[in-house]
Amino acid sequence: MQTFTLEGEFIPMIQLLKALNWVEHGGMAQRVVEDGLVMYNGAVDLRKRLKVRKGDTVEFDGQKVKIV
C-alpha cells in the first residue's frame, strides 16, 4: 500500500485520483467514481466531491493508498 501526504484539511476524491495518476483526466476520475469502481474506507462511495482526509484509505483498480 502506498501513502499520500495530505497538505491541508482534505482533498476531493477526483483530485486525489488525478494526483496519484490513477486516471488520465478529471472526466475519467468522475466516471470511475460514478461507476462505483472506487472504494473509500472499504466501501463503495459514489460522491465525486467526497472530502478525503488523513487516516482514510482509497482503493481503485488493484491499488490502495493511505492518506497521511
mmCIF file of the N, C-alpha and C atoms, coordinates in Angstrom:
data_MODEL
# 
_entry.id   MODEL 
# 
loop_
_atom_site.group_PDB 
_atom_site.id 
_atom_site.type_symbol 
_atom_site.label_atom_id 
_atom_site.label_alt_id 
_atom_site.label_comp_id 
_atom_site.label_asym_id 
_atom_site.label_entity_id 
_atom_site.label_seq_id 
_atom_site.pdbx_PDB_ins_code 
_atom_site.Cartn_x 
_atom_site.Cartn_y 
_atom_site.Cartn_z 
_atom_site.occupancy 
_atom_site.B_iso_or_equiv 
_atom_site.pdbx_formal_charge 
_atom_site.auth_seq_id 
_atom_site.auth_comp_id 
_atom_site.auth_asym_id 
_atom_site.auth_atom_id 
_atom_site.pdbx_PDB_model_num 
ATOM 1   N N  . MET A 1 1  ? 0.846   -1.185 0.000   1.00 0.00 ? 1  MET A N  1 
ATOM 2   C CA . MET A 1 1  ? 0.000   0.000  0.000   1.00 0.00 ? 1  MET A CA 1 
ATOM 3   C C  . MET A 1 1  ? 0.887   1.243  0.000   1.00 0.00 ? 1  MET A C  1 
ATOM 4   N N  . GLN A 1 2  ? 0.536   2.177  -0.852  1.00 0.00 ? 2  GLN A N  1 
ATOM 5   C CA . GLN A 1 2  ? 1.291   3.425  -0.878  1.00 0.00 ? 2  GLN A CA 1 
ATOM 6   C C  . GLN A 1 2  ? 0.644   4.434  0.061   1.00 0.00 ? 2  GLN A C  1 
ATOM 7   N N  . THR A 1 3  ? 1.336   5.541  0.295   1.00 0.00 ? 3  THR A N  1 
ATOM 8   C CA . THR A 1 3  ? 0.791   6.609  1.122   1.00 0.00 ? 3  THR A CA 1 
ATOM 9   C C  . THR A 1 3  ? 0.750   7.899  0.315   1.00 0.00 ? 3  THR A C  1 
ATOM 10  N N  . PHE A 1 4  ? -0.145  8.785  0.702   1.00 0.00 ? 4  PHE A N  1 
ATOM 11  C CA . PHE A 1 4  ? -0.270  10.101 0.090   1.00 0.00 ? 4  PHE A CA 1 
ATOM 12  C C  . PHE A 1 4  ? -0.283  11.111 1.223   1.00 0.00 ? 4  PHE A C  1 
ATOM 13  N N  . THR A 1 5  ? 0.670   12.028 1.209   1.00 0.00 ? 5  THR A N  1 
ATOM 14  C CA . THR A 1 5  ? 0.753   13.047 2.255   1.00 0.00 ? 5  THR A CA 1 
ATOM 15  C C  . THR A 1 5  ? -0.159  14.213 1.910   1.00 0.00 ? 5  THR A C  1 
ATOM 16  N N  . LEU A 1 6  ? -1.116  14.437 2.752   1.00 0.00 ? 6  LEU A N  1 
ATOM 17  C CA . LEU A 1 6  ? -2.101  15.489 2.548   1.00 0.00 ? 6  LEU A CA 1 
ATOM 18  C C  . LEU A 1 6  ? -1.549  16.812 3.044   1.00 0.00 ? 6  LEU A C  1 
ATOM 19  N N  . GLU A 1 7  ? -1.628  17.827 2.204   1.00 0.00 ? 7  GLU A N  1 
ATOM 20  C CA . GLU A 1 7  ? -1.197  19.170 2.584   1.00 0.00 ? 7  GLU A CA 1 
ATOM 21  C C  . GLU A 1 7  ? -2.447  20.030 2.727   1.00 0.00 ? 7  GLU A C  1 
ATOM 22  N N  . GLY A 1 8  ? -3.031  20.012 3.895   1.00 0.00 ? 8  GLY A N  1 
ATOM 23  C CA . GLY A 1 8  ? -4.272  20.727 4.133   1.00 0.00 ? 8  GLY A CA 1 
ATOM 24  C C  . GLY A 1 8  ? -5.253  19.815 4.837   1.00 0.00 ? 8  GLY A C  1 
ATOM 25  N N  . GLU A 1 9  ? -6.489  20.282 4.959   1.00 0.00 ? 9  GLU A N  1 
ATOM 26  C CA . GLU A 1 9  ? -7.503  19.544 5.712   1.00 0.00 ? 9  GLU A CA 1 
ATOM 27  C C  . GLU A 1 9  ? -8.050  18.345 4.935   1.00 0.00 ? 9  GLU A C  1 
ATOM 28  N N  . PHE A 1 10 ? -8.237  18.503 3.601   1.00 0.00 ? 10 PHE A N  1 
ATOM 29  C CA . PHE A 1 10 ? -8.807  17.425 2.790   1.00 0.00 ? 10 PHE A CA 1 
ATOM 30  C C  . PHE A 1 10 ? -8.426  17.615 1.328   1.00 0.00 ? 10 PHE A C  1 
ATOM 31  N N  . ILE A 1 11 ? -8.727  16.574 0.524   1.00 0.00 ? 11 ILE A N  1 
ATOM 32  C CA . ILE A 1 11 ? -8.599  16.660 -0.929  1.00 0.00 ? 11 ILE A CA 1 
ATOM 33  C C  . ILE A 1 11 ? -9.835  15.979 -1.516  1.00 0.00 ? 11 ILE A C  1 
ATOM 34  N N  . PRO A 1 12 ? -10.491 16.597 -2.506  1.00 0.00 ? 12 PRO A N  1 
ATOM 35  C CA . PRO A 1 12 ? -11.642 15.949 -3.136  1.00 0.00 ? 12 PRO A CA 1 
ATOM 36  C C  . PRO A 1 12 ? -11.209 14.646 -3.823  1.00 0.00 ? 12 PRO A C  1 
ATOM 37  N N  . MET A 1 13 ? -12.089 13.658 -3.795  1.00 0.00 ? 13 MET A N  1 
ATOM 38  C CA . MET A 1 13 ? -11.779 12.342 -4.342  1.00 0.00 ? 13 MET A CA 1 
ATOM 39  C C  . MET A 1 13 ? -11.254 12.413 -5.775  1.00 0.00 ? 13 MET A C  1 
ATOM 40  N N  . ILE A 1 14 ? -11.921 13.175 -6.645  1.00 0.00 ? 14 ILE A N  1 
ATOM 41  C CA . ILE A 1 14 ? -11.481 13.188 -8.041  1.00 0.00 ? 14 ILE A CA 1 
ATOM 42  C C  . ILE A 1 14 ? -10.099 13.823 -8.188  1.00 0.00 ? 14 ILE A C  1 
ATOM 43  N N  . GLN A 1 15 ? -9.784  14.794 -7.355  1.00 0.00 ? 15 GLN A N  1 
ATOM 44  C CA . GLN A 1 15 ? -8.446  15.383 -7.404  1.00 0.00 ? 15 GLN A CA 1 
ATOM 45  C C  . GLN A 1 15 ? -7.397  14.402 -6.900  1.00 0.00 ? 15 GLN A C  1 
ATOM 46  N N  . LEU A 1 16 ? -7.743  13.602 -5.896  1.00 0.00 ? 16 LEU A N  1 
ATOM 47  C CA . LEU A 1 16 ? -6.816  12.595 -5.388  1.00 0.00 ? 16 LEU A CA 1 
ATOM 48  C C  . LEU A 1 16 ? -6.494  11.568 -6.469  1.00 0.00 ? 16 LEU A C  1 
ATOM 49  N N  . LEU A 1 17 ? -7.504  11.099 -7.170  1.00 0.00 ? 17 LEU A N  1 
ATOM 50  C CA . LEU A 1 17 ? -7.283  10.109 -8.228  1.00 0.00 ? 17 LEU A CA 1 
ATOM 51  C C  . LEU A 1 17 ? -6.358  10.659 -9.306  1.00 0.00 ? 17 LEU A C  1 
ATOM 52  N N  . LYS A 1 18 ? -6.514  11.936 -9.638  1.00 0.00 ? 18 LYS A N  1 
ATOM 53  C CA . LYS A 1 18 ? -5.630  12.568 -10.623 1.00 0.00 ? 18 LYS A CA 1 
ATOM 54  C C  . LYS A 1 18 ? -4.227  12.742 -10.062 1.00 0.00 ? 18 LYS A C  1 
ATOM 55  N N  . ALA A 1 19 ? -4.110  13.171 -8.805  1.00 0.00 ? 19 ALA A N  1 
ATOM 56  C CA . ALA A 1 19 ? -2.796  13.398 -8.188  1.00 0.00 ? 19 ALA A CA 1 
ATOM 57  C C  . ALA A 1 19 ? -1.986  12.108 -8.102  1.00 0.00 ? 19 ALA A C  1 
ATOM 58  N N  . LEU A 1 20 ? -2.671  10.988 -7.923  1.00 0.00 ? 20 LEU A N  1 
ATOM 59  C CA . LEU A 1 20 ? -1.993  9.691  -7.840  1.00 0.00 ? 20 LEU A CA 1 
ATOM 60  C C  . LEU A 1 20 ? -1.688  9.103  -9.216  1.00 0.00 ? 20 LEU A C  1 
ATOM 61  N N  . ASN A 1 21 ? -2.143  9.788  -10.276 1.00 0.00 ? 21 ASN A N  1 
ATOM 62  C CA . ASN A 1 21 ? -2.009  9.299  -11.653 1.00 0.00 ? 21 ASN A CA 1 
ATOM 63  C C  . ASN A 1 21 ? -2.716  7.968  -11.861 1.00 0.00 ? 21 ASN A C  1 
ATOM 64  N N  . TRP A 1 22 ? -3.798  7.753  -11.137 1.00 0.00 ? 22 TRP A N  1 
ATOM 65  C CA . TRP A 1 22 ? -4.601  6.549  -11.311 1.00 0.00 ? 22 TRP A CA 1 
ATOM 66  C C  . TRP A 1 22 ? -5.572  6.716  -12.463 1.00 0.00 ? 22 TRP A C  1 
ATOM 67  N N  . VAL A 1 23 ? -5.831  7.945  -12.877 1.00 0.00 ? 23 VAL A N  1 
ATOM 68  C CA . VAL A 1 23 ? -6.676  8.258  -14.026 1.00 0.00 ? 23 VAL A CA 1 
ATOM 69  C C  . VAL A 1 23 ? -5.950  9.300  -14.864 1.00 0.00 ? 23 VAL A C  1 
ATOM 70  N N  . GLU A 1 24 ? -6.346  9.409  -16.125 1.00 0.00 ? 24 GLU A N  1 
ATOM 71  C CA . GLU A 1 24 ? -5.672  10.332 -17.037 1.00 0.00 ? 24 GLU A CA 1 
ATOM 72  C C  . GLU A 1 24 ? -6.169  11.767 -16.923 1.00 0.00 ? 24 GLU A C  1 
ATOM 73  N N  . HIS A 1 25 ? -7.457  11.939 -16.587 1.00 0.00 ? 25 HIS A N  1 
ATOM 74  C CA . HIS A 1 25 ? -8.017  13.291 -16.520 1.00 0.00 ? 25 HIS A CA 1 
ATOM 75  C C  . HIS A 1 25 ? -9.234  13.311 -15.603 1.00 0.00 ? 25 HIS A C  1 
ATOM 76  N N  . GLY A 1 26 ? -9.709  14.509 -15.315 1.00 0.00 ? 26 GLY A N  1 
ATOM 77  C CA . GLY A 1 26 ? -10.819 14.676 -14.383 1.00 0.00 ? 26 GLY A CA 1 
ATOM 78  C C  . GLY A 1 26 ? -12.103 13.993 -14.806 1.00 0.00 ? 26 GLY A C  1 
ATOM 79  N N  . GLY A 1 27 ? -12.379 13.994 -16.104 1.00 0.00 ? 27 GLY A N  1 
ATOM 80  C CA . GLY A 1 27 ? -13.581 13.325 -16.603 1.00 0.00 ? 27 GLY A CA 1 
ATOM 81  C C  . GLY A 1 27 ? -13.546 11.837 -16.325 1.00 0.00 ? 27 GLY A C  1 
ATOM 82  N N  . MET A 1 28 ? -12.381 11.245 -16.491 1.00 0.00 ? 28 MET A N  1 
ATOM 83  C CA . MET A 1 28 ? -12.230 9.820  -16.209 1.00 0.00 ? 28 MET A CA 1 
ATOM 84  C C  . MET A 1 28 ? -12.400 9.557  -14.708 1.00 0.00 ? 28 MET A C  1 
ATOM 85  N N  . ALA A 1 29 ? -11.851 10.454 -13.878 1.00 0.00 ? 29 ALA A N  1 
ATOM 86  C CA . ALA A 1 29 ? -11.991 10.318 -12.421 1.00 0.00 ? 29 ALA A CA 1 
ATOM 87  C C  . ALA A 1 29 ? -13.469 10.344 -12.036 1.00 0.00 ? 29 ALA A C  1 
ATOM 88  N N  . GLN A 1 30 ? -14.233 11.251 -12.601 1.00 0.00 ? 30 GLN A N  1 
ATOM 89  C CA . GLN A 1 30 ? -15.656 11.329 -12.299 1.00 0.00 ? 30 GLN A CA 1 
ATOM 90  C C  . GLN A 1 30 ? -16.374 10.054 -12.704 1.00 0.00 ? 30 GLN A C  1 
ATOM 91  N N  . ARG A 1 31 ? -16.041 9.511  -13.876 1.00 0.00 ? 31 ARG A N  1 
ATOM 92  C CA . ARG A 1 31 ? -16.695 8.294  -14.357 1.00 0.00 ? 31 ARG A CA 1 
ATOM 93  C C  . ARG A 1 31 ? -16.414 7.090  -13.465 1.00 0.00 ? 31 ARG A C  1 
ATOM 94  N N  . VAL A 1 32 ? -15.153 6.896  -13.054 1.00 0.00 ? 32 VAL A N  1 
ATOM 95  C CA . VAL A 1 32 ? -14.839 5.714  -12.241 1.00 0.00 ? 32 VAL A CA 1 
ATOM 96  C C  . VAL A 1 32 ? -15.512 5.804  -10.871 1.00 0.00 ? 32 VAL A C  1 
ATOM 97  N N  . VAL A 1 33 ? -15.652 7.022  -10.337 1.00 0.00 ? 33 VAL A N  1 
ATOM 98  C CA . VAL A 1 33 ? -16.364 7.184  -9.061  1.00 0.00 ? 33 VAL A CA 1 
ATOM 99  C C  . VAL A 1 33 ? -17.851 6.903  -9.261  1.00 0.00 ? 33 VAL A C  1 
ATOM 100 N N  . GLU A 1 34 ? -18.453 7.495  -10.293 1.00 0.00 ? 34 GLU A N  1 
ATOM 101 C CA . GLU A 1 34 ? -19.878 7.292  -10.577 1.00 0.00 ? 34 GLU A CA 1 
ATOM 102 C C  . GLU A 1 34 ? -20.204 5.831  -10.857 1.00 0.00 ? 34 GLU A C  1 
ATOM 103 N N  . ASP A 1 35 ? -19.274 5.105  -11.465 1.00 0.00 ? 35 ASP A N  1 
ATOM 104 C CA . ASP A 1 35 ? -19.486 3.695  -11.797 1.00 0.00 ? 35 ASP A CA 1 
ATOM 105 C C  . ASP A 1 35 ? -19.234 2.760  -10.622 1.00 0.00 ? 35 ASP A C  1 
ATOM 106 N N  . GLY A 1 36 ? -18.878 3.312  -9.460  1.00 0.00 ? 36 GLY A N  1 
ATOM 107 C CA . GLY A 1 36 ? -18.687 2.503  -8.264  1.00 0.00 ? 36 GLY A CA 1 
ATOM 108 C C  . GLY A 1 36 ? -17.402 1.702  -8.258  1.00 0.00 ? 36 GLY A C  1 
ATOM 109 N N  . LEU A 1 37 ? -16.379 2.181  -8.974  1.00 0.00 ? 37 LEU A N  1 
ATOM 110 C CA . LEU A 1 37 ? -15.118 1.453  -9.074  1.00 0.00 ? 37 LEU A CA 1 
ATOM 111 C C  . LEU A 1 37 ? -14.107 1.856  -8.006  1.00 0.00 ? 37 LEU A C  1 
ATOM 112 N N  . VAL A 1 38 ? -14.456 2.854  -7.197  1.00 0.00 ? 38 VAL A N  1 
ATOM 113 C CA . VAL A 1 38 ? -13.532 3.356  -6.179  1.00 0.00 ? 38 VAL A CA 1 
ATOM 114 C C  . VAL A 1 38 ? -14.072 2.982  -4.792  1.00 0.00 ? 38 VAL A C  1 
ATOM 115 N N  . MET A 1 39 ? -13.190 2.436  -3.958  1.00 0.00 ? 39 MET A N  1 
ATOM 116 C CA . MET A 1 39 ? -13.549 2.083  -2.585  1.00 0.00 ? 39 MET A CA 1 
ATOM 117 C C  . MET A 1 39 ? -12.972 3.147  -1.652  1.00 0.00 ? 39 MET A C  1 
ATOM 118 N N  . TYR A 1 40 ? -13.799 3.605  -0.729  1.00 0.00 ? 40 TYR A N  1 
ATOM 119 C CA . TYR A 1 40 ? -13.400 4.606  0.263   1.00 0.00 ? 40 TYR A CA 1 
ATOM 120 C C  . TYR A 1 40 ? -13.592 3.991  1.641   1.00 0.00 ? 40 TYR A C  1 
ATOM 121 N N  . ASN A 1 41 ? -12.493 3.804  2.367   1.00 0.00 ? 41 ASN A N  1 
ATOM 122 C CA . ASN A 1 41 ? -12.543 3.165  3.689   1.00 0.00 ? 41 ASN A CA 1 
ATOM 123 C C  . ASN A 1 41 ? -13.289 1.834  3.647   1.00 0.00 ? 41 ASN A C  1 
ATOM 124 N N  . GLY A 1 42 ? -13.037 1.050  2.591   1.00 0.00 ? 42 GLY A N  1 
ATOM 125 C CA . GLY A 1 42 ? -13.588 -0.302 2.485   1.00 0.00 ? 42 GLY A CA 1 
ATOM 126 C C  . GLY A 1 42 ? -14.971 -0.426 1.891   1.00 0.00 ? 42 GLY A C  1 
ATOM 127 N N  . ALA A 1 43 ? -15.572 0.684  1.471   1.00 0.00 ? 43 ALA A N  1 
ATOM 128 C CA . ALA A 1 43 ? -16.918 0.643  0.898   1.00 0.00 ? 43 ALA A CA 1 
ATOM 129 C C  . ALA A 1 43 ? -16.977 1.507  -0.359  1.00 0.00 ? 43 ALA A C  1 
ATOM 130 N N  . VAL A 1 44 ? -17.852 1.139  -1.281  1.00 0.00 ? 44 VAL A N  1 
ATOM 131 C CA . VAL A 1 44 ? -18.059 1.947  -2.483  1.00 0.00 ? 44 VAL A CA 1 
ATOM 132 C C  . VAL A 1 44 ? -18.723 3.255  -2.073  1.00 0.00 ? 44 VAL A C  1 
ATOM 133 N N  . ASP A 1 45 ? -18.224 4.352  -2.614  1.00 0.00 ? 45 ASP A N  1 
ATOM 134 C CA . ASP A 1 45 ? -18.813 5.667  -2.344  1.00 0.00 ? 45 ASP A CA 1 
ATOM 135 C C  . ASP A 1 45 ? -18.899 6.410  -3.673  1.00 0.00 ? 45 ASP A C  1 
ATOM 136 N N  . LEU A 1 46 ? -20.070 6.860  -4.031  1.00 0.00 ? 46 LEU A N  1 
ATOM 137 C CA . LEU A 1 46 ? -20.309 7.461  -5.343  1.00 0.00 ? 46 LEU A CA 1 
ATOM 138 C C  . LEU A 1 46 ? -20.156 8.982  -5.371  1.00 0.00 ? 46 LEU A C  1 
ATOM 139 N N  . ARG A 1 47 ? -19.705 9.573  -4.274  1.00 0.00 ? 47 ARG A N  1 
ATOM 140 C CA . ARG A 1 47 ? -19.574 11.040 -4.215  1.00 0.00 ? 47 ARG A CA 1 
ATOM 141 C C  . ARG A 1 47 ? -18.257 11.485 -4.850  1.00 0.00 ? 47 ARG A C  1 
ATOM 142 N N  . LYS A 1 48 ? -18.359 12.252 -5.925  1.00 0.00 ? 48 LYS A N  1 
ATOM 143 C CA . LYS A 1 48 ? -17.164 12.746 -6.625  1.00 0.00 ? 48 LYS A CA 1 
ATOM 144 C C  . LYS A 1 48 ? -16.436 13.811 -5.818  1.00 0.00 ? 48 LYS A C  1 
ATOM 145 N N  . ARG A 1 49 ? -17.168 14.575 -5.070  1.00 0.00 ? 49 ARG A N  1 
ATOM 146 C CA . ARG A 1 49 ? -16.585 15.671 -4.298  1.00 0.00 ? 49 ARG A CA 1 
ATOM 147 C C  . ARG A 1 49 ? -16.312 15.260 -2.845  1.00 0.00 ? 49 ARG A C  1 
ATOM 148 N N  . LEU A 1 50 ? -16.318 13.966 -2.606  1.00 0.00 ? 50 LEU A N  1 
ATOM 149 C CA . LEU A 1 50 ? -16.045 13.440 -1.273  1.00 0.00 ? 50 LEU A CA 1 
ATOM 150 C C  . LEU A 1 50 ? -14.737 14.013 -0.747  1.00 0.00 ? 50 LEU A C  1 
ATOM 151 N N  . LYS A 1 51 ? -14.747 14.484 0.482   1.00 0.00 ? 51 LYS A N  1 
ATOM 152 C CA . LYS A 1 51 ? -13.554 15.075 1.090   1.00 0.00 ? 51 LYS A CA 1 
ATOM 153 C C  . LYS A 1 51 ? -12.738 13.968 1.753   1.00 0.00 ? 51 LYS A C  1 
ATOM 154 N N  . VAL A 1 52 ? -11.633 13.612 1.135   1.00 0.00 ? 52 VAL A N  1 
ATOM 155 C CA . VAL A 1 52 ? -10.751 12.580 1.662   1.00 0.00 ? 52 VAL A CA 1 
ATOM 156 C C  . VAL A 1 52 ? -9.806  13.243 2.662   1.00 0.00 ? 52 VAL A C  1 
ATOM 157 N N  . ARG A 1 53 ? -9.722  12.657 3.855   1.00 0.00 ? 53 ARG A N  1 
ATOM 158 C CA . ARG A 1 53 ? -8.941  13.254 4.946   1.00 0.00 ? 53 ARG A CA 1 
ATOM 159 C C  . ARG A 1 53 ? -7.886  12.282 5.457   1.00 0.00 ? 53 ARG A C  1 
ATOM 160 N N  . LYS A 1 54 ? -6.996  12.792 6.311   1.00 0.00 ? 54 LYS A N  1 
ATOM 161 C CA . LYS A 1 54 ? -5.955  11.958 6.911   1.00 0.00 ? 54 LYS A CA 1 
ATOM 162 C C  . LYS A 1 54 ? -6.581  10.761 7.615   1.00 0.00 ? 54 LYS A C  1 
ATOM 163 N N  . GLY A 1 55 ? -5.954  9.589  7.448   1.00 0.00 ? 55 GLY A N  1 
ATOM 164 C CA . GLY A 1 55 ? -6.444  8.362  8.058   1.00 0.00 ? 55 GLY A CA 1 
ATOM 165 C C  . GLY A 1 55 ? -7.336  7.540  7.147   1.00 0.00 ? 55 GLY A C  1 
ATOM 166 N N  . ASP A 1 56 ? -7.818  8.150  6.058   1.00 0.00 ? 56 ASP A N  1 
ATOM 167 C CA . ASP A 1 56 ? -8.677  7.432  5.114   1.00 0.00 ? 56 ASP A CA 1 
ATOM 168 C C  . ASP A 1 56 ? -7.851  6.535  4.195   1.00 0.00 ? 56 ASP A C  1 
ATOM 169 N N  . THR A 1 57 ? -8.516  5.524  3.627   1.00 0.00 ? 57 THR A N  1 
ATOM 170 C CA . THR A 1 57 ? -7.890  4.684  2.601   1.00 0.00 ? 57 THR A CA 1 
ATOM 171 C C  . THR A 1 57 ? -8.776  4.711  1.367   1.00 0.00 ? 57 THR A C  1 
ATOM 172 N N  . VAL A 1 58 ? -8.134  4.672  0.202   1.00 0.00 ? 58 VAL A N  1 
ATOM 173 C CA . VAL A 1 58 ? -8.838  4.675  -1.076  1.00 0.00 ? 58 VAL A CA 1 
ATOM 174 C C  . VAL A 1 58 ? -8.259  3.553  -1.918  1.00 0.00 ? 58 VAL A C  1 
ATOM 175 N N  . GLU A 1 59 ? -9.149  2.801  -2.581  1.00 0.00 ? 59 GLU A N  1 
ATOM 176 C CA . GLU A 1 59 ? -8.726  1.702  -3.448  1.00 0.00 ? 59 GLU A CA 1 
ATOM 177 C C  . GLU A 1 59 ? -9.344  1.878  -4.823  1.00 0.00 ? 59 GLU A C  1 
ATOM 178 N N  . PHE A 1 60 ? -8.551  1.556  -5.842  1.00 0.00 ? 60 PHE A N  1 
ATOM 179 C CA . PHE A 1 60 ? -9.035  1.607  -7.224  1.00 0.00 ? 60 PHE A CA 1 
ATOM 180 C C  . PHE A 1 60 ? -8.139  0.745  -8.100  1.00 0.00 ? 60 PHE A C  1 
ATOM 181 N N  . ASP A 1 61 ? -8.744  -0.112 -8.884  1.00 0.00 ? 61 ASP A N  1 
ATOM 182 C CA . ASP A 1 61 ? -8.028  -0.891 -9.894  1.00 0.00 ? 61 ASP A CA 1 
ATOM 183 C C  . ASP A 1 61 ? -6.826  -1.651 -9.311  1.00 0.00 ? 61 ASP A C  1 
ATOM 184 N N  . GLY A 1 62 ? -7.042  -2.289 -8.166  1.00 0.00 ? 62 GLY A N  1 
ATOM 185 C CA . GLY A 1 62 ? -5.984  -3.082 -7.539  1.00 0.00 ? 62 GLY A CA 1 
ATOM 186 C C  . GLY A 1 62 ? -4.929  -2.293 -6.785  1.00 0.00 ? 62 GLY A C  1 
ATOM 187 N N  . GLN A 1 63 ? -5.117  -0.987 -6.697  1.00 0.00 ? 63 GLN A N  1 
ATOM 188 C CA . GLN A 1 63 ? -4.163  -0.124 -5.985  1.00 0.00 ? 63 GLN A CA 1 
ATOM 189 C C  . GLN A 1 63 ? -4.841  0.412  -4.724  1.00 0.00 ? 63 GLN A C  1 
ATOM 190 N N  . LYS A 1 64 ? -4.028  0.637  -3.685  1.00 0.00 ? 64 LYS A N  1 
ATOM 191 C CA . LYS A 1 64 ? -4.580  1.120  -2.417  1.00 0.00 ? 64 LYS A CA 1 
ATOM 192 C C  . LYS A 1 64 ? -3.650  2.194  -1.865  1.00 0.00 ? 64 LYS A C  1 
ATOM 193 N N  . VAL A 1 65 ? -4.242  3.256  -1.325  1.00 0.00 ? 65 VAL A N  1 
ATOM 194 C CA . VAL A 1 65 ? -3.452  4.350  -0.748  1.00 0.00 ? 65 VAL A CA 1 
ATOM 195 C C  . VAL A 1 65 ? -4.016  4.726  0.617   1.00 0.00 ? 65 VAL A C  1 
ATOM 196 N N  . LYS A 1 66 ? -3.125  5.020  1.526   1.00 0.00 ? 66 LYS A N  1 
ATOM 197 C CA . LYS A 1 66 ? -3.479  5.515  2.874   1.00 0.00 ? 66 LYS A CA 1 
ATOM 198 C C  . LYS A 1 66 ? -3.130  6.999  2.907   1.00 0.00 ? 66 LYS A C  1 
ATOM 199 N N  . ILE A 1 67 ? -4.053  7.808  3.357   1.00 0.00 ? 67 ILE A N  1 
ATOM 200 C CA . ILE A 1 67 ? -3.842  9.253  3.423   1.00 0.00 ? 67 ILE A CA 1 
ATOM 201 C C  . ILE A 1 67 ? -3.184  9.570  4.770   1.00 0.00 ? 67 ILE A C  1 
ATOM 202 N N  . VAL A 1 68 ? -2.035  10.226 4.718   1.00 0.00 ? 68 VAL A N  1 
ATOM 203 C CA . VAL A 1 68 ? -1.295  10.574 5.948   1.00 0.00 ? 68 VAL A CA 1 
ATOM 204 C C  . VAL A 1 68 ? -1.082  12.074 6.033   1.00 0.00 ? 68 VAL A C  1 
# 
